[in-house]
């Protein structure tokens, strides 16, 4: 499977983005170490891993500690070594898509959000991990789940929208174009 892995870190100078090679990583702790190496003093370190235009995994470290993981679909762990490496040990399931406020299908934004129709939902995905990992950065769990479940959204589309929402969209766009 082909993949794209981008570390987005927020340090004292703001957000920076760097592509990371995960091919030599043997376990999730080695992936976390690669993320720490981008900026050891970063307040927030995020790793977006897009695989085969189908799957997305997001990893987060705060001050280099407390690894949190979210995966767009548990099938990723079954279909590739990279998926097994990133989300294979994630035990807790993400919030069930049907339990998201009003269900994902036809859900409208909360007060203060731009109201946008979610559109068709891909009902057969099974997100895993911590969908709340970006809440303090401005992206509620239900919104992350909606983006992952939206029919026709590629992982790169989800990453772009997430990055735009949390304030590092320009850095991610520059990395992709570079």
C-alpha positions in Angstrom: 0.0 0.0 0.0 1.2 3.5 -0.7 1.1 6.1 2.1 1.7 9.7 2.9 2.8 10.6 6.5 3.0 14.2 7.6 4.0 15.4 11.0 2.4 18.7 12.0 3.9 20.2 15.2 3.1 23.3 17.1 6.1 24.9 18.9 6.9 28.4 20.1 7.0 29.6 16.5 3.6 28.2 15.5 2.9 25.2 13.2 5.4 23.4 11.0 4.9 20.4 8.7 7.4 17.7 7.7 7.0 14.5 5.8 8.0 11.4 7.7 9.2 8.0 6.4 7.6 5.2 8.5 9.1 2.3 6.5 11.6 1.4 9.1 9.3 1.6 12.1 8.8 -1.7 13.9 6.1 -0.6 16.4 3.9 2.2 17.4 6.5 3.5 19.9 9.1 3.9 17.1 6.5 5.9 15.2 6.0 8.1 18.3 9.8 8.5 18.5 9.9 9.6 14.9 7.2 12.2 15.7 9.1 13.4 18.8 12.3 13.8 16.7 10.5 16.4 14.5 10.5 18.9 17.4 11.4 17.6 20.8 10.0 20.7 22.4 6.7 20.9 20.5 3.6 21.5 22.6 1.5 19.5 20.2 2.7 16.9 17.7 0.3 15.4 15.2 0.9 12.7 12.6 -1.5 12.3 9.7 -1.0 9.0 7.8 -3.0 8.5 4.7 -2.9 5.1 3.1 -4.0 3.8 -0.3 -6.5 6.7 -0.7 -8.7 4.8 1.7 -7.5 5.0 5.3 -6.5 7.8 7.7 -4.7 7.5 11.0 -4.0 10.4 13.3 -1.6 10.2 16.2 -1.1 12.9 18.8 1.5 13.6 21.4 1.3 16.5 23.9 4.7 17.7 25.1 6.1 14.5 23.7 4.0 12.3 25.9 0.7 10.5 26.2 0.2 9.0 22.7 -3.4 9.2 21.4 -4.5 7.4 18.2 -7.5 7.6 15.9 -8.1 5.5 12.8 -10.8 6.1 10.2 -11.5 2.4 9.8 -10.5 -0.7 11.8 -10.1 -2.6 8.5 -6.8 -0.6 7.9 -5.2 -2.8 10.6 -6.3 -6.0 8.8 -5.2 -4.9 5.3 -1.7 -3.7 5.8 1.4 -3.9 8.0 1.3 -0.1 8.4 -2.3 -0.2 9.5 -1.5 -3.0 12.0 1.4 -0.9 13.2 -0.6 2.3 13.7 -4.0 1.1 14.9 -3.7 -2.7 15.4 -3.3 -2.3 19.2 -6.1 0.2 19.6 -8.6 -1.5 21.9 -11.3 1.1 22.5 -13.6 1.7 19.6 -14.4 5.3 18.5 -17.9 6.5 19.1 -20.3 4.6 17.0 -21.3 6.6 14.0 -25.0 6.1 14.7 -24.5 7.6 18.2 -23.1 10.9 16.9 -25.6 13.6 17.7 -28.6 12.9 15.5 -26.6 10.3 13.5 -24.1 11.3 10.9 -26.6 11.2 8.0 -28.1 14.7 7.6 -26.4 16.1 10.7 -26.1 19.8 10.6 -23.4 21.9 12.2 -23.6 23.2 15.8 -24.4 26.7 16.6 -21.6 29.0 15.4 -20.4 26.5 12.8 -21.0 27.1 9.1 -24.0 24.9 8.5 -23.1 22.5 5.7 -25.0 19.3 4.6 -22.8 16.3 5.5 -24.0 14.4 2.4 -24.0 10.7 1.9 -22.4 8.6 4.6 -20.3 5.5 4.1 -22.0 3.2 6.6 -19.6 0.4 6.5 -16.6 2.1 8.1 -15.6 1.3 11.7 -13.5 4.2 13.2 -11.3 3.2 16.1 -9.4 5.0 18.8 -9.9 8.5 20.3 -12.1 10.8 18.2 -11.7 13.5 20.8 -8.0 13.9 20.2 -8.4 17.2 18.4 -11.3 18.7 20.5 -9.1 21.3 22.3 -7.7 22.4 18.9 -11.2 23.2 17.6 -12.4 20.0 16.0 -15.1 18.1 17.9 -15.3 14.4 17.7 -18.5 14.3 15.8 -17.0 16.5 13.1 -14.0 14.2 12.7 -16.3 11.2 12.5 -18.5 13.0 10.0 -15.5 13.8 7.7 -14.3 10.2 7.8 -17.7 8.8 7.1 -18.6 11.3 4.3 -19.0 9.3 1.0 -16.4 10.4 -1.6 -14.0 12.0 0.9 -10.4 10.8 0.4 -8.1 10.7 3.4 -6.2 13.7 1.9 -9.5 15.7 1.9 -10.1 14.8 5.5 -6.6 15.8 6.5 -6.9 19.1 4.6 -10.1 20.0 6.3 -8.9 19.0 9.7 -5.7 21.0 9.3 -7.7 24.0 8.0 -9.9 23.8 11.1 -7.1 23.5 13.6 -5.1 26.3 12.1 -2.3 24.5 10.1 -3.9 24.3 6.7 -1.3 26.4 5.0 1.6 24.4 6.4 0.0 21.1 5.2 -0.7 22.6 1.8 2.9 23.8 1.4 4.2 20.4 2.4 2.0 18.7 -0.2 3.0 21.1 -3.0 6.7 20.9 -2.1 
